[in-house]
Every structure is written in C-alpha cells, then in structure tokens.
C-alpha cells in the first residue's frame, strides 16, 4: 500500500526568529500541503474544530485558526469556523466566545453546524457498516464544499485518545435527528440504551446531574433519581464522572470505536474525494476530551502540528510522535506512576489507542502506513542563522 504523506512541524523553537515559531511553521505546512489541491474558488469551507467547554480551555487557539482561515481565503475559498452542538447551541456559542473563538479573532463567521436545537441534519447511509447503518450528519458540514478538520490531539476517557477521526465521527454528526430522535448518543451506547443506574452504589452526590448537558437527570433528596429518555443524549458524561460506578454505559472499546469509524465514514461520504484535510495540534495535551467541564494539566509536552488528507494516517503519526515523549511530572501520568515514554494516552485512560486506527484502516477510512515529512521553519527572506 502506498504511504500517505503526513507533514509535521515540531513545537520546539530554538531560534529567536518568527520563521521558527509554531504559527510560522503552520503557514509553511499549509504551503507544503497546497490548499489549491483541495479547495476550488468560491468553495464554502468548513473549518471544523472543537469550541471547548465552560472550564475546558485547552482548545486549538484562535491564532492558529486564523492562519488556517487566511490560507483558505488565499486559495479562493469562503471559510466558516464551526462545530456541532455539545451543550445547548446558543450556550455553546457563548462558550466559543469565552474561549476566544469569534468572527473577530478567527477572521471568519463562527457558527453551529447543526442549528440552534442540534437537529439541523440529514440522514446519511453508512456503506459496509456493522452497527450504525445510518446517521444524521450536521447540515453545516454536509452542505460545505470542502472541510479542514482542526483537531486538538489529547486523551479521551472512552476512546483512549481524540484526534482527527473522533473530530469527524463524533463531531460531524448532530445530537438529534431532524425529527428529534437520538442520533450522536447511539455512538456511545449499545442499541441506543440509556445509562443504567445502580441505586445500591449511588451516594446521591449529584455530580451526574450537574454535568448533564441537557438537564436530563433529576435527583431529589435520596428518594428520586430519574433520567428522561427524550432529553438524554446518551453522551455518557454522567457515567464517566461517577466515581462509585453507579452509572454504566454498557459498551466495549471495540464497539465504541467501530461506531466512531462508521460515523466518520458517513461524514466523509458527503464530500467529493480530496476535499477534506486534517490538521492535528499536539499542544496542551490533557488526558481527557474538551467536552469536560475542566482541563487537567498536559500529560506530555507540546509536540507540534501534523497535517494530512488521511485521518487514519495523521492520527497514527501523532500517536507515534506522542509515544516517544516522556510523561510530565505533576500530571495524571505521574499520579499513576507512568514515567517512561510509551502509549501515555492509552495508559492513563486504560484503553488501547491502536484500536480505532486498526478498525479505521480495516474499514477503509484510511491507512496507518505513512511517510513523515518534517519542516523546520517557514521559508522566507530572513536569515535565521544570524540569530542562532
């Protein structure tokens, strides 16, 4: 199988010159990948990223988003910065602004891809699917001519890590179908089941009630515990936050990752070939995803930026790069006694990070075989040697 090119720039900047800075290296990466191969004049281009959460601030910074937006404009495209609903849509736009993502900072409109109620989506069939044979893709993504998937590479409690694949699989679909039925939550659960509650383990702490993005959980004293079926998104946050394991989302890692790959294929099928590009930012790599109401300190140092037109290849390259990094002290990694370089995300989340990559390759989403092309600086007229 032919190797896919993954262009990479390290986060290290050892020369006191802008050309060696990470923003400048991003400019060079975008030049190397040649956006004109993916974007035609007047294309409406979705710059798909994660807006973060109230308390989760380690997202891809506006300075980088704006560099991408400017490059899209230079290629003749019309960019907009977008994400799908994570909490109530209008509240989520407020979170985006709180985290620095606005039209003013990004240089392009910032909008919710699945509308003000998370239901503006179109059902798409998934070719060759085992479980998710049909899923609703957000219309703001489905109707775009091209897409640049901008992912904060980090850990994930269920999948082990979050990168390009998860950004399109989970992030490209709406929480609800156009007629109000559960959609994204089917990826987190088996047969669309809600979390199972065990009264004997419950301490009535109300952490699950507080973290629920749709207020589907109601707890009254130590007498009433209710999860409203029609409101529950099956996102599983309640189960993940429960230290007593009183809530359970019954799904294996293999099943979850298969669901994500199937949803990713649905999203990718709405674009013509070579119209989607993936940029992974290995910066401030916390152990959990950006959906949580907080952000722990990074478990490894910043490693840089990787870009490719293959989601499996770019995620595999990032896993390999991160696996060579020594875990940081005073982080979740060190709390767990993880001090040697290796699969740090997999170790801290107790998941196999290679699983989604293996399933993605097997199902034809991309290839794990890649050629890493490293750039060291932005090409310009300056003479960095004079600054060394």
N, C-alpha and C positions, 0 to 999 in steps of 0.2 A: 504494500500500500504506500502511495506517495506521501511523503512527510508534509504536513501543513506548517507554514511559516508562522511563528509567534515572535513578534517584535517586542523587545524588552529593554527597559531603561532602569538602572539601579537607583535607589533612593539616595545613595551616598553622593555628596557633593564636596569634593576635596579642593576645588579651585575657586578662588574668590572672583567669580565671573558669572554673570547671568546665564551664559550659554551652558553652564554646568548645573544649573538649578533644575529641580524637577519640573516646574512649569515649562521651562525652555525645552527640556527633554521631551515633554509631551508634544510640544509643537513639532519637534523633529520626528517623533513616532507617527504623527498624523501625516507628515510629509512622506515618510517612507511607505506607509500603507497606501497612499494615494487615494483620497476620498472620491476622486472623479471616477474611479472604477466601481463605486457603489452608489453614488448619488448623481442623478441627472438634473439638469437645470430645472428649477421650479418644483422639484420634489418636496413634498411635505415630509419632514424628517422628525421622527420621534426620538428625542434624547431621553431614553428610559433609565431612570435612576431610582433610588430609594430616598424618600424625604426624611427618614428617621422617625423618631417619636419624641413625645414630651419627656425629656430626660435622656434620650439616646441621641447624642450629638456627633458621634464619630462617623458621619457620612462623608461621601466624596465632597470636598469643599467647593464653594462657588468659583474660586479662581480656576479650577480645572474644568468645571462645567462650561465656563465662559470660553476657555480656549477651544473646547470642542465645538461649541456653538459658532464661534468665529470661523473655524475651519469649515463647518458645514455651509455657512454663508459664502465663504470664498469659493466653494465648489459649486455655487449656484443654487443650493437648497434653501428651504424655508424651515428652520428648526423650531421646535417647541419642546420644553422640558416637561416630563410627565411621569406619573406613577399611578398605580391603581389604588383604590380605597383600602386603607388599613384600619382606620377608625372612621367615624362619620366624615364624609367627604369635605364638607366646609371646614370642619375642625382640623382635618388633615392639611388643608391649605394654610391654615394658621400655623401648624407645626412646621411646614416647609419654610414659611417666612421667618419663624423663630430660629430655625437652623440656618438661615441665610440664603435660602433659595427663593428669589423673587425675579420678576421681569428685569428690574433694575440691575441686580447683581449678575444674573445669568446672561443677559442680553437677548432673551427670547421669552415668549409667553410661558408661564408655568400653569399647568392645568391638570385636572384629574381625568385619567383616561377612560374611566367607566361611569362618569357622570356624578350628579350630586347625591344619588342614592346607591351608588355602586351596582347599578342594574343596567347601565347602558352598554350592552354587549350582544354579540352574535354567536350563536351556536356553531361550532366547527367540529366536524368528524375527525377522529384520530386514526390514521392508517396504521394497521398492524397492531392495534392496542390490545392488551390483555384485560385491562380493568376499566380505564377511563376511555370509553369509546367515543365520547362526545363531550365537549366542554365549551363554555362560553368565553370567548376572547373579547377583551375590552375594545370597544369600537374606536377609541382614540388611538389604539395601536393597530387594529385591523385595517383601518382606513388610511393609515400612513403609507406613503410610497416607499419609504426606507426607514431604517431604525439603527441607532447606535445605542447599544446596551452598556451603560456605565455602572459598573458594579463595585461596591465596597467589599473586598475579599476579607472574610472573617470567619469565625466559628459559627456553628449552629447546633442547638441542643438536640434536634432530631436527625438532621441530615449529616451532621459532623462538620460540614463547612458550607458556607454560602458564597457563590460566585456568579458566573455568567448563567449557568444552567438554572439555578434557582431563581435568578432575577427574571428570567422569561417564563419559567414553568409556574412558579407561584405568583410572580409579579405581573405577568402578562394577562392573567385571567381575572374576572370580576368575582367578588364575594357572592353575588346573587345573579341569577339569570334575569332576563328582561321581564319575566313574569313573577319574579320574587322567590324562586326556588333556590335552595342551597347550591353553590357552584364550587368555589375555591375550597371550601371545607371538605369536599369529597376527597381532596388530595391527602388530607391529614388523617382520614379515618377509613375504616373498612365498611363498605356498604352504607356510607352516609350515617353512621351511628354517632350519637351524641356521647360526650364523656360519661363514663359510668361512675356513680358516686357511692362510696362505701361509708355508711354512717358510723360504723364502729371505729374507723380510723380518723374520722373528721374531728378537729379540735375547734371548729367554728371560728377560726381566726379571721375569716372574711378576705383573705388575700386574693382568692379566686374572684370574688365579687368585685373587688377594686380593679383588677387587671382586665376584666372582660370588656372588649372594645364596643360591644353592643348592648351592655347592661342586661344581658340575658339571664344572669344569675341573681336570685333574690334569696337573702338569708335573713330570717327574723329570729333573734334570740338563739336558742338551741332547740327550736321546735320546727321551724320551716326551712327547707332547702329545696329550691326549685330552679330548674334550667328550662327556659322557654324554648320549645322546639323551633318556633317560627323565627325567633330572634337569633338563635345560636348559629354562628358561622362555622363551627367545627374547627376553629383555628388551633385549638389545643393549648392556648396560653394558660388556661386555668390548671390543666393537668401538669404542665411543665413547672409551674410555680409552686405546686403543692408539695411541701417537704414531707408530709405524712403519707403521701401516695394514696390519699383518699379519693382522688380523681384519676381516671385512667382512660387514655385514648388507645384502644387496642389495635395497634398496627406495628408490623415488623419494619426494620430498616429497609429490607429489600422491597417490601410492598410500597412504602412511602417513596423511596427513590424511583421506583418504577412509575408511580403516579406522576411524579415531577417530570420525568422524562417524557411521558405520554403527553402531558400538558405542554411541555416545551415544543414537542413536535407539532402540536395543534397551532401554537403561536407562529412557529416558523413557516408553516404551510400557508399562512396568509400573505407571505411575501414572495416575490419572484426571486430566483437564485441570485446570489451575490448582491443582495440589498440590505443585509444585516451585518453589522460589525460589532465586535465585543471588546470592551476596554475594562480590564480589571485593575483596581487600585489596591495594592498591598500596603496599605497605610493605616496606622492605628488599628491594628488587627485584634480586636477584642474577642473573647471566647464565645459570645452569644450574638444573635442577629440584631439588626437595627430596629426590630419591632418591639423590643422590650422597653420598659419604662425607665431604663438606666443603661449605662455603658461602663463595664468594668475596664480596668487598665489593660493595654495590649499584652498578649502573651509572648510575642516576639517583636523585635524591632521592625521598623518600616523596611520593605524590600524593594519597592518601586512600582512600575507600571508595566503591564503586558497587554498587547493588542493583537487580535487575530479575527478572521472571519469564521472561525470554527469554535463553538462554545466548549466542546469537549477538550480540544487541544489547549485552549487558553486556560481552562481550569486545571488541567493536568500539569501544565507548565508552572502554574502558581503553586500547586501542591508540592511539586518538586523543589521549587525555589524556597518555599517556606520551611520545608523539611530539612533544609541544610542550615537553618538559622537556629542559634542557641536560644532556648526559652529564657524569658526575662525573670529576674528575681522580683519578689514582692508582687507577683501576679498569681492568677489562678493556677498556672502551670507549676510554679514553685510551691504553692499551697498543697498541691497534690503530689509533690516530690518528683516532678518531671524537670530534670535539669540538663539532659542530653538532647542534642539535635535529633529530630525524627518527625514522625507524624504528630505534631503537637496538637493540632485541632482534633484529630481522632482520639488522642489520649485524654484530653481534658473533657471531651464530650462523650467518651466511651462508645464511639461509633467508628465504623470502617469508612474512611473518606474515599477509598478507591471504588466503593460500591456503585455510586452514581455514575462514575466515569466508565466503569465496566458495562453497566446497563446502557448508558448513553451510546457507547460505541457499538454494542450488540444490536441496538435498535435503530442504528443508522443516523443518529443525531450528529455524529462527528467522529473524529479519530483521536486516539491517545498518542499517536505517533507524530512527533513534531520536530521542527528544526528551530532552535532558538537563535534569533538574530539580535545581537546586543548593540545598542547605540550608546555612546559615551557622552555626547554633548550635542547641542544644537549647532548646525553648520551655519557659520556667519562670517562676517569680515573681521571680527575681533581676533586678537592674538592672545589666547588664554595662557600660552607659555610664559608670557611676561608677568603673569600673576602667580605662578606656582612658587 
